[in-house]
Amino acid sequence: MRALLLTDSNFLPHDLYRYDVIITSYNYVTSEATRLAKFDQQMEDYEKRKTNLPPKRPKVVLLSGIWKMEGVQLIGRYVALDESHAIKNSSGRSYAANKQLRERFLVCFPTTGTPLDNTWADVFAPLSLLRGHPFTSMLRMREVFTDGLLESNKKDKRLSVPRRKKLLRLVRLLHACSLSRPASLFTRNLPPLYQQVVFFDLPKTEKDLSNEAYNTYELSLGSNYDDAAYGGKGDGESQKFIKWSAVTKATQYAFHPGLPRIMELVRKTTKQNMAADTEMDDLQLSEEDQAEYDGWRAWIHEEDNSRSARVDVIVDIVNLTRDRHPGDAILVLDESRFFLDILEAAFKCMHEPVDVFRYDGGHDPAERHQTMRAFSTASGARVMLATRGAGGQGLNVQCANVVVRCGPWWKKSWEEQALARSYRPGQTKPVWLYEISAKGCRVEAYKRKVRGKKSKVNESIMALLTLDEGQQPPAWNEV
């Protein structure tokens, strides 16, 4: 078949008709939407005489205005949206862009191994890409699958949880419009899985600083909290930033004392990625920020600056694995590529250094592909450092049979996805999963509590969706 890997806009829209298959990424589709939104804003400024020069229309392919013209053919019959949970935020730009793209095709196949990534309402995004049902808005979903809404509560963004019959009603809807494999298929004939939470003692200084930052977060949850007293402006957006900043600092102190040194850099990159609806490890740095980042990385490599209590625990696990089974490959996952920078420096400073590979947003897809190939074909003990955003889903890494999560994450579904990179059909060795956690660290205890609470309803729904062969879902008269 004639296939095109679409990674830039150096194509005319009608050139797409020359291909049978077009492959692209969510980031690329979102980038087209971002350029169009920027152009609209520039046009508005020009019309208001805020600028003298009219803006140049951006070159886009998939979201070109050509596709809206009367009589223009569809791009194709089918569009398959793999890992469709990536666009679950129905108010985000990525979702809006991909929903617009979906209209250029006759049939849409959203596929995902994590349909419920956060709450039960995550199903709305992929469901809205299908046709022939009445659930065209989140408000309609809430009215049908929860206890309804009072008129005064329709603007409340908090989601109530489906109960009893309405939970089964939601499951019935998903059964009617989706195909899912029985859960037993994923574990059948797999080797043993050994899981362990490794607790360690934080030095008193780091633990106190972490818990103090977490206390600031808890204060921010109170209705009488004055964020202006903590550097905010007294508005909602400022309060939201104070909450995020407090939790981030609490986590940083619990991981490595050098992380708070680049807090401003973390804030900038996080804001950029949130605006683009992308994962938090994709760095787009200015020259000034890049210089700061390079200086910080150089500092990490000096003497023992890469060491911390958590780093020492992870290094010990790598050494234990290497001593026990010299040929095992290790996958180390974390949400922060900055902490992976620290680990990379620590592994290079080991008495017997271990081969280290990187898989994160700092490398383009082609580089990541070559890195994964090199990691898979290498022999002996080696470590792959991967961010949750880049390596926590969609990868097959059966060559690694030791998985290390550097700390607890906010969602159980993220953790399950990360483990499934290694513990999946094709794995022939027993798999060890280690989660690192600090004793007495309030922010990590809070993360474990939140992930358990969020996953409860999701697990109930998924258990009914992935029934084993021969089992039947509840009958309609039970709903």
N, C-alpha and C positions, 0 to 999 in steps of 0.2 A: 504494500500500500504506500501511497505517497504521503509522507508524514512531515510535519513542520513543528520544530521546537521554537515557540514564539517567546523570545526574551527581551525584545526591544521593538521600537516602532518603525523600523526600516522596511516596512511593507505597506503597500496600498491595500485598503480594505478588500477590494474586489479580488486581490491576489489569493485570498483565502479559498476561493472557489477551486483553485488548482490542486488542493490537497484533500485527501480522504480523511486524514486525522490531524488535528491541531492539538498540541500539548503546551500548556502554560501553567503558571502558578497563581495562587491567590494574590501574592504580593504584586505580580505584574498587573493583574486586572485592577487591583486597588490603586496602583500607581497611575493608571490611565484616568481613573475617577478623580484622583487628587489633582492631576494637571488640569482637568476640565473645571474643577471647583475653583482652582486658583485663577484660571482664565476668566471665569464668571465674575469673581471678585475684582479683578483688574478692569474688566469692562465696566463694572458698576462705578469704580473710581474714575474711569475716563469720562463716563457720562455725567458724573457730578463735577467734572472739571478739576478733580484732584490731581490729575496728571495730564500732560499735553500730548503725549504720544499714545496712540491706540495699541493695546497689547497684541502680540503675535499669537494667532490661534495655535494651540499645541497639536502635534501630530499624534493621533491615536488610531488604533486599528479595530479592536473588538468593540469599543464603545463609540465608534464614529457615528456622526449624525446621518451618514448614508443609510444605515440600517433602518432608520425611521421613515425614509422616503416611501411614498406610495408605490407599490408594484415591485419593490426590491425583494428578491428571494431571501429565504432564511440562510444563515451561514451553513446550517446542516440540519439533519434530522435529530441527532442525539447529542446531548451534552452530559458527560459524567463528571460529577463533582466529588472527587475522592477526598477523604478526611473532611467531610462537610461540616463537622462540628467547629471547624476553624471560622465559620461565618455565623455562629450561633447568636451573636449579638445583633438583634434585628434593628437596633437603632444606630449601628456603626456604619462607617463608610464602606467597609469591605463587603458587608451583607448587601447594601444598596447597589454596589457595583456589580456583584455577581447575580443579583436578582434581575438587573437590567440585561446582563449578558444572557441569562436564561431565556429571555423573551426572543432571542435570535434563533432559537431551536424549537423543534416540535415537541420533543420528549426530553425530560430531565431525569437523570438517575443520581440522586444524592447517596453516597455511600460513606459509612463511618463505623468504626468499632467502638465509638464512645458517643452514642446519641444523646446521653444525659451526662453532660460534662460538669454542670453546676447545679441546676434545679430542673424540675420536671418541665418547666417552660422552655428548656432548650429545644424541645421537639418542634416548636413553632417555626423556626427558621427553615429546616429542611421540608417541613410539611407545607409551608407557604410556597415552595417551589413546585409543588404538585398541583394538579388541576382537578376539578370535579368535586370539591368539598366546600363547606360554608365557612371554614375557619380562616378568614382573610385578615384578621386582626388579633393582636394579643388580648384586646378587651373581650372579644368574642370567646377566646380560649378560656379566659378567667371566668366568664359568666357560666360557661358550660361545665367546666371541670372543677370548679371550686364552689363554695357556698354562695356565690353571687356577690354583687357589689352594691353598696348603697350609693346613691347619687353623689353624695359628698366624698365618696372614697374612690371615685373613678380615676383620679389623678395620682393616687397612691401607687408608687412603683413597687412596693413590697408585695411579694406573691404569697398568698395563702396556699396551704398544701391540700391536694385532693384527698378526700377521706372516703374510705370504704367503697360504696357503690360507684362514686365518681372516679376513684382510682381505677377500678375495673373498667369503667367506661373509657378512660383514657387508654388503657391497655388494649381494649377492643378496637379502638380507632387505629392504634399502631399496628395491630395484627392485620387489619384490613388493607393497609397501604405499604407494608414493608415485608421484606424477606430477612429472616435471621437464622443463624445456625445454632443448633443446640449447644449449650454451654459445655457439655461433656466432650464435644469434638476438640476443644482446645486443650484438654488435659489428658485425653485418652492416649495411652502409650507414651506419655512423656516421662522422662527420668524424674527422680525425686527432687523436691524443692525444699531447701532448708532456709528458714527466715530467722533473723535475729536483729533485735534492736540493741545497739551497742551504746550504753550510757557511759558518760565520762564526767569528770569534775572540771568545771570551769575555774580558772583562777579567780580569786575573790574580786579583783578590780574589774575584770571583764563582766563577771556575773552581776555586780552591782550596777555598772553602767548600762548593761542590757536591761535589767529589771527597772531601772530608773526611766529609761526611754519607753519601756512598755507601760509604766504607770502614766506617762504623759498621754499615751494612746487611750488608756482606760478613762482618763479624765475627759478626753475629747468626745467620748460617747455620751457624756452627761448633757442634759438639756440646758443646764446653766453654765456650760463651759464657755469661757471667753478666750477665743483663739488669738485675739489681739495681744493678750498677755504672754503668748508663746511665739510672737513674731508674725502672727497673721494679720489680716485686715478686717476681721470681724464679719466676713461674708461667707457664704456657703462654700465657694470654691476654695477659699483660703483654709477653711476648716477641713475640707477634704484632703488638702495637701498636708496639713499638720498631722492628720491621722496616718497618711501614707508614710510621711517622713519619720514619725515616731516608731512605727512598726519596722521600717527599713533599718533605722539605727539600732533598734533592739536586736534585730537579726545580725547586723554587721558585727556588733560587739561580741556576739556569741560565736561568730565564725573566726574572725581575725581582727586584732586591734588596728591593722593597717587599712581596713576597708573604710572606716569613717573619714579617712584622709581625702577620699575622692567622692564624698557624699554629693557635692555639687555636680560633679560629672555624671554620677548615677541619676541624679534628679533630671538633668537635661536630656539624657538619652531615654529615660523612661517616658518623659513628656512627649518626645518625638515619636516614639513607638506607639504610645497610646493614641496619639492624634492620627497615626496612620493605620491603627488597628492591627499592628503586627506584634510579633513576639519581642520580648524585652532584651534580646541579646544582639540585635542588629544595630551596630554603631554607625551613625553618620556624624562624624566629628569635624568641627572647624579646625583650622590650623592651630589655633590657640589651645583648644581642648585636646587635640592630638598630642601636642607637646607636653601637656600636663599628664596625659595618659602614659606616654613613653617615659617620662621622668619617674612616674610612680612604679612602672614595671621595672625600671632600672634599680630603684630603691629596694623592691621586693627581692631582687637577685643578690643584694649585698649581704654578706655574712649570714646571720641566722634570721634575717627579717621575714623570711617566708614561714617561719615556724609559729604555731599556735597549738593550743591543746587539741583542737579538732583536727588540725592538719596532722599532728603526731599520731592520732588514732587511725586516720586513713592510711598513713604511711605504714603503720604497724600491720594493718589488714593486708596491704600489698605484700609486705615482707612475709607474713604468715602464709599467704597464698603461694608465693614463689617457693617457699621452703617445702610446703606440703605437696604441691603439684606444679613443678617448674614449667609445664606447658600450658597452664591455664591463662586465658585472656580475661582482662578485667575491664568492665565498663563502669566509669565513675560519672554520675549525673548530678548536676546542681542547677538551680534556677539562675544563678549569677555567673556570667562568664568572667567577672572580675575575680571571684573566688577560684575559678579554674586557673586563672593566671597564677595565682598564689600556689596552687597545687603543682602546676607545671614546674615552677621554680623549685619547690620542695623536692620533687622527684629527681630533678637534675642534681640536687645537692646531696642525695643519698650516698651512703658509703659505697654501695653497688648500684649505680643509677639504672633505672628501668626505662625501656623504650616508651616514649610518650607520643600519642597522636591526639590531634584536636579536631573536634567536629562542632562548630558553632557558627553564629551569624557573621563572624569575622572573615569567613571564607565563602566564596561564591559556590553555587551548586556543583560546578564542574570540579573544583578543588576538593569539595567534600566527597564527591564520588571517588576520586583518586585516593583520598585518605582512607575511605572505608575499604577499598580494594587492597591497599597496602596493609591495613590492620588485619584483614581477613586472611591474607596469604602469609603474613609474618609467622615466625616460629618462636617458641620460648615465651617467657613471661613478658607481657606488654599491657599498657594501660591506654584506654581511649577516654579522654576527657570530653564530655558532651553536655551541652546545655539542654534543659528540658524543652525549650522552644524548638531547637534544631534536631535534637536526637531523641526526644521523648516519645515520638510517634512516627509511624510510617516507615520504620527501618527494620531490616532483618539482620540481626547481629547474633546469630546462633553460634558464631565462633567464640563469643564471650560467654562464659558460664559462671562468672562472679560479677554481681551487680552491686554497686555501692551508691546509695542515696546519701548525700552529705548532710541532710537534715530533713525533718518532716515538711511536707508540702501542704498547701491549702485544700487540695481536693484529692480524694481517694482515687478518682478516675485517672488523674494524672499519674499517680503512683502505679496503678495497674497497667496503664499504657506503657510506662517506662520498663517495667518488669517484662512485659510481653515482647519487648525488642529481642530479648534473649531466650526467655522461657516460652517457646512456641514450637510447633511442628518443625522438625529438622534438627532440634537440639538433641544431642546424643549423650552429653555428660550431665551428671548431677549439677544443679544450679544452687549457688549460695547467694542470698540477698541480705545485705547489711544496711540498716538505717542508723545513722549516727545522731545521737541526741544528748544534749547537755543536761545534767542533773540540776534541778532548781531553777531552770531557765523559764521564765513565765511566758515569753512569746512562743516558745516551742510547745509548751504545754497547751497553750491556747490554740495553736495550729492543729494539734492532734484532736482537741475537743471539737473544733469547727469542722474538720474533715469528716469526723464520725457522724456528727449531726446532719451534715449536708447529704451524706451518702445513704442515709437510712431509707428515704422514700425512693431514691433512684435504684437502690438494690432491690426493693420490692417490685418495682416496675420491670427491671431487667430480668429478674427471676421468672416472671410470667412470660416475658417475650422470648426467652431462650429455653423453653421447655424441652426436655428430652423427647426423643421419638416415642410415640405411643401415649404420651401424656396430652391431655386436652386442656385448653384454657377454660375458664369459667363459662358456663352457659349464659345465654342472654337473660334468662329469667333470674339469674343470680345478680345481675347488674342493676 
